[in-house]
Amino acid sequence: MAQRDYWLDLFTGTTWQEFTQAGATTSGFRENRWSVVQQIKVGDYLLCYMTGISRFIGVLEATSEPYRDATPIWQIDAFPCRLRVKPVVMLTPETAVPILDMRDSLSIFQNLQNPNAWIGRVRGSPAKWKRSDGEKVVETLLEAQRNPVERPVDARKLARRPPSLVAGPGEVTVPAPDEPQPTPEPAEDVEVSIHTEIQYLLLRLGADMGFDVWVARNDRNRIRGNRPLSDMFKFKDALPRQFDEATTRTIEYIDVLWLKGNAIVAAFEIESTTSIYSGLLRMSDLVAMQPNLNIPLYLVAPDERRDKVFQEVNRPTFARPPTPLANVCRYISFSTLQDKVKEVGPYSRYLRETFLDELAEVCEV
């Protein structure tokens, strides 16, 4: 018997629920994926990955040749390119396995030019995976089925259904109209206050972890508790001169940087109550000027702006360049950051920067 192949099969919390309610016997894909779906053979395994929470939730075995059928199963799309399947493993969102728990065993995390470049491997389906990676996912999920571990799930991430439409060879996010903004004077005051508070938390966390910290040049005299930020932290006088002048100027105005020696460990752009474009444009410029840049980028924004962040990061202007911004930029909500800072306070000096992976959310659609 020929060896089976392994294919990524993406679900949201909603489409997974609809799939299981329909009997868990049919998996479907968009019409523009038909040529790829036709390559799936009887006996191949589909690795079910739930977006939003970034976890593997199941494994399905293909039991039929690909066929077309638009019988309603899912509400968001017909997903007419279909396969009959039978479950090999089915977990719950709470017992599903975070992909980051497998970073040491999957090849998609190896030799990355950017720490978040693996995200590009979980942004479309079906997509053929290396046999060794597929076997590892199956092995891990079978173990999770035998010995389940409950992990909390954010209900908002589970319920997220990003608006999209099919356009040519791929999907393009349809941005919603901008929400009405408050009157200028109060909004400006509130925004400055919130922005400064989040800057302070990131600076304090980075300093407590033993990193050098940097705040945007134009923000050093922002006031928190009647004291400017420059009085609370010892900022570096200058950034490492490893980039050209244009790149360095861009980096100097990123809201917060963590540095270790001459290396930038993490970069944070904070967007509070108004447009999120300024931070995205700065990050996009940085990626365009330095496509091989190896700096984790994070967009920190209010919880209620999460969907807006995802929509904007996946706009064609950011998604179509050789290095899509969604592949290198991750989202952290204000509440997640605030809660984590309180939680890790007593032992923050023992943390490594990789703990940000637990806070940040992939900006995938």
C-alpha positions in Angstrom: 0.0 0.0 0.0 1.3 3.5 -0.9 2.3 5.7 1.9 -0.3 8.2 3.0 0.1 11.9 2.6 -0.7 14.5 5.3 -2.8 17.7 4.6 -3.6 20.7 6.7 -7.3 21.3 7.1 -8.2 24.6 8.7 -11.3 25.3 10.8 -12.6 28.1 12.9 -14.5 27.4 16.1 -17.7 27.8 14.2 -16.9 25.7 11.2 -15.6 22.9 13.5 -18.9 22.9 15.4 -20.9 22.9 12.2 -18.7 20.0 10.9 -19.3 17.9 14.0 -23.0 18.7 14.1 -23.3 17.4 10.5 -21.9 14.1 11.6 -18.1 14.7 11.1 -18.2 12.8 7.8 -17.5 15.5 5.3 -14.7 18.0 5.0 -14.9 20.8 2.5 -12.8 23.5 0.9 -13.4 26.6 -1.2 -14.0 26.3 -5.0 -10.6 27.9 -5.8 -8.8 25.0 -4.0 -10.2 22.3 -6.3 -7.0 21.6 -8.1 -5.2 20.9 -4.8 -8.1 19.0 -3.3 -8.0 16.6 -6.3 -4.5 15.5 -5.1 -5.8 14.1 -1.9 -6.1 10.3 -2.0 -8.2 7.8 -0.1 -6.3 7.0 3.1 -4.6 10.3 3.4 -4.8 12.1 6.7 -6.2 15.7 7.2 -4.6 17.5 10.1 -7.3 19.7 11.6 -6.0 23.0 12.8 -8.3 25.5 14.6 -7.5 29.1 13.8 -8.0 31.8 16.4 -6.8 29.5 19.2 -3.9 28.1 17.1 -4.4 24.4 18.1 -4.6 21.1 16.4 -8.0 19.6 17.3 -8.3 16.4 15.2 -7.1 14.1 12.5 -9.4 12.8 9.7 -8.9 10.0 7.2 -10.1 10.6 3.6 -12.5 7.8 2.7 -13.5 9.0 -0.8 -12.2 10.6 -3.9 -12.7 14.4 -4.1 -16.1 15.5 -5.3 -18.2 18.7 -5.7 -21.3 19.2 -3.6 -23.0 22.4 -2.3 -25.4 20.7 0.2 -25.5 23.2 3.1 -23.2 22.3 6.1 -21.4 25.5 6.8 -22.9 29.0 6.9 -19.9 31.1 6.0 -19.3 29.4 2.7 -20.5 26.3 0.7 -17.0 24.8 0.7 -18.1 22.7 -2.3 -14.8 20.8 -2.9 -15.4 17.9 -0.6 -14.2 14.6 0.7 -15.9 11.9 2.8 -13.9 11.4 6.0 -13.8 9.4 9.2 -12.3 10.7 12.4 -9.0 9.2 13.6 -8.8 11.7 16.5 -11.3 14.3 17.7 -10.5 16.6 20.6 -12.3 19.5 22.1 -11.1 23.1 21.9 -10.1 22.8 25.5 -8.1 19.6 25.0 -6.7 20.5 21.6 -2.9 20.8 21.3 -1.4 24.3 20.9 0.9 24.3 17.8 3.5 26.2 19.8 3.8 23.2 22.1 5.2 21.3 19.1 7.8 23.9 18.0 10.7 21.6 18.9 9.4 18.7 16.9 8.0 20.3 13.7 10.1 21.3 10.7 8.0 24.4 10.1 9.7 26.0 13.1 13.3 25.2 12.0 15.7 27.6 10.3 13.3 30.5 10.3 14.4 33.8 8.9 11.8 35.4 11.2 10.5 33.9 14.4 6.9 34.2 13.2 7.5 32.9 9.7 5.9 29.5 10.5 2.6 31.3 10.5 2.6 31.2 6.7 2.4 27.4 6.8 -1.0 27.5 8.6 -2.8 30.1 6.5 -4.4 28.1 3.8 -5.9 24.6 3.3 -5.6 22.0 2.0 -1.9 22.2 2.1 0.4 19.2 1.9 2.7 18.7 4.9 6.0 16.8 5.3 5.3 13.2 6.2 7.5 13.5 9.3 5.5 16.6 10.5 2.2 14.9 9.8 3.2 11.7 11.7 4.3 13.8 14.7 1.0 15.7 14.8 -1.0 12.4 14.7 1.2 10.9 17.4 0.8 14.0 19.6 -3.0 14.1 19.2 -3.4 10.4 19.9 -1.5 11.0 23.1 -3.7 14.0 23.9 -6.8 11.8 23.3 -5.5 9.2 25.8 -4.3 11.7 28.4 -6.3 14.9 27.8 -5.0 18.2 29.3 -7.6 21.0 29.7 -6.4 24.4 28.7 -8.6 27.6 28.9 -10.0 28.9 25.7 -10.9 32.5 25.0 -14.5 32.3 23.8 -14.0 35.4 21.7 -11.3 33.7 19.7 -13.3 30.6 19.4 -16.3 32.4 18.0 -14.4 34.6 15.6 -15.6 34.4 12.0 -13.4 36.8 9.9 -15.3 38.4 7.0 -13.7 37.4 3.7 -14.5 36.9 0.1 -13.0 34.9 -2.7 -11.0 37.1 -5.0 -8.9 35.5 -7.8 -6.4 32.9 -6.4 -6.8 33.7 -2.7 -9.0 35.3 -0.1 -9.0 39.0 0.7 -10.2 40.5 4.0 -13.2 42.8 3.6 -12.5 45.7 6.0 -15.5 46.9 7.9 -16.2 50.7 7.9 -14.3 52.6 10.6 -16.2 52.8 13.8 -17.4 56.3 14.8 -14.8 58.0 16.9 -15.4 60.0 20.0 -15.1 63.8 20.0 -11.4 64.9 19.5 -10.4 66.5 22.8 -11.6 63.7 25.2 -10.5 61.0 22.8 -7.0 62.4 22.5 -6.6 62.7 26.3 -7.8 59.2 26.9 -5.7 57.7 24.1 -2.5 59.3 25.4 -3.2 58.0 28.9 -4.0 54.5 27.7 -1.1 54.4 25.3 1.3 55.6 28.0 0.1 53.1 30.5 0.6 50.2 28.0 4.1 51.6 27.1 4.9 51.7 30.8 3.8 48.0 31.3 5.9 46.8 28.4 8.9 48.9 29.5 8.6 47.7 33.1 8.2 44.0 32.0 11.2 44.2 29.7 13.4 45.9 32.3 12.4 43.4 35.0 13.3 40.5 32.6 16.8 42.0 32.3 16.6 43.6 28.9 17.6 47.1 27.8 14.6 49.0 26.9 13.8 51.7 24.3 10.8 53.9 23.9 10.0 55.9 20.8 12.0 59.1 20.7 8.9 61.3 20.6 7.4 59.5 23.7 10.2 59.8 26.2 8.6 62.7 28.0 5.1 61.2 28.2 3.8 61.5 31.7 2.6 58.6 33.9 1.7 59.3 37.5 3.2 62.9 37.2 6.5 61.5 36.1 7.9 61.3 32.6 8.9 57.9 31.3 12.5 59.1 31.0 12.7 59.5 34.7 11.5 55.9 35.4 13.8 54.0 33.0 17.3 54.1 31.8 16.9 54.2 28.1 19.7 53.4 25.7 21.2 56.5 24.1 21.3 55.0 20.6 20.2 51.9 18.8 22.6 49.3 17.4 24.0 50.6 14.1 23.4 47.3 12.2 20.9 48.8 9.8 20.9 51.5 7.1 19.9 55.0 8.1 16.3 54.7 6.8 15.7 51.5 8.7 17.2 52.9 11.9 14.9 56.0 11.7 11.9 53.7 11.4 13.0 51.5 14.3 13.6 54.6 16.5 9.9 55.5 16.4 8.6 52.1 17.3 6.7 52.4 20.6 8.7 50.0 22.7 11.8 47.8 22.0 13.5 45.1 24.1 17.2 44.8 23.5 19.9 42.4 24.6 23.3 43.7 23.7 23.1 44.7 20.1 20.2 42.5 19.3 16.5 43.6 19.3 14.6 40.9 21.1 11.1 42.2 20.5 9.3 45.2 19.0 5.9 46.5 20.1 3.6 48.9 18.4 0.7 50.2 20.6 -2.6 51.2 19.1 -5.3 52.4 21.4 -8.6 54.2 20.4 -8.0 55.5 16.9 -6.8 54.2 13.6 -4.3 51.3 13.7 -2.6 52.4 10.5 0.4 54.2 12.0 1.9 51.1 13.7 1.1 48.8 10.8 2.7 51.2 8.3 5.8 51.4 10.4 6.0 47.7 10.7 5.3 47.2 7.0 8.0 49.7 6.1 10.4 47.9 8.3 9.6 44.5 6.7 9.8 46.0 3.2 13.3 47.5 3.9 14.6 44.5 5.7 12.8 41.4 4.3 15.1 39.0 6.2 14.6 40.9 9.5 14.7 38.5 12.5 12.7 40.6 15.0 9.4 39.4 16.5 6.9 42.2 15.9 3.8 42.6 18.1 0.8 44.9 17.7 -0.7 45.7 21.1 -4.3 46.9 21.0 -7.6 47.0 23.0 -9.6 43.8 23.1 -12.5 45.4 21.3 -10.2 46.4 18.4 -9.0 42.8 17.9 -11.1 42.1 14.8 -10.1 45.4 13.3 -6.4 44.6 13.8 -6.9 41.2 12.0 -8.8 42.9 9.1 -6.2 45.6 8.6 -3.1 43.3 8.9 -4.6 41.1 6.1 -5.4 43.9 3.7 -3.9 43.3 0.3 -1.4 46.1 0.8 0.1 44.2 3.7 -0.7 40.7 2.6 0.6 40.6 -1.0 4.3 41.6 -0.6 6.9 38.8 -0.6 6.8 38.8 3.2 3.1 39.2 4.3 2.8 41.3 7.4 0.5 38.7 9.0 3.4 36.2 8.8 5.7 38.3 11.0 3.3 40.4 13.2 1.3 39.0 16.1 -1.5 40.6 18.3 -1.6 41.0 22.1 -4.7 42.4 23.7 -4.5 45.1 26.4 -6.3 42.9 29.0 -4.0 39.9 28.2 -0.9 42.0 28.8 -2.3 43.6 31.9 -3.3 40.3 33.4 0.0 38.6 32.6 2.1 41.5 34.1 0.2 41.1 37.4 0.6 37.3 37.3 4.3 37.2 36.5 5.4 40.1 38.7 7.2 38.2 41.5 9.2 36.0 39.0 9.4 38.1 35.9 13.2 38.2 36.1 13.2 34.4 35.4 11.2 34.7 32.2 12.6 34.5 28.7 11.2 36.4 25.8 9.6 33.3 24.3 6.9 33.5 26.9 5.4 36.2 24.6 4.2 33.3 22.4 1.7 32.4 25.2 0.3 35.9 25.1 0.4 36.7 21.4 -2.1 35.6 18.8 -1.3 34.9 15.2 -2.9 37.5 12.9 -4.1 34.8 10.5 -7.4 34.9 8.5 
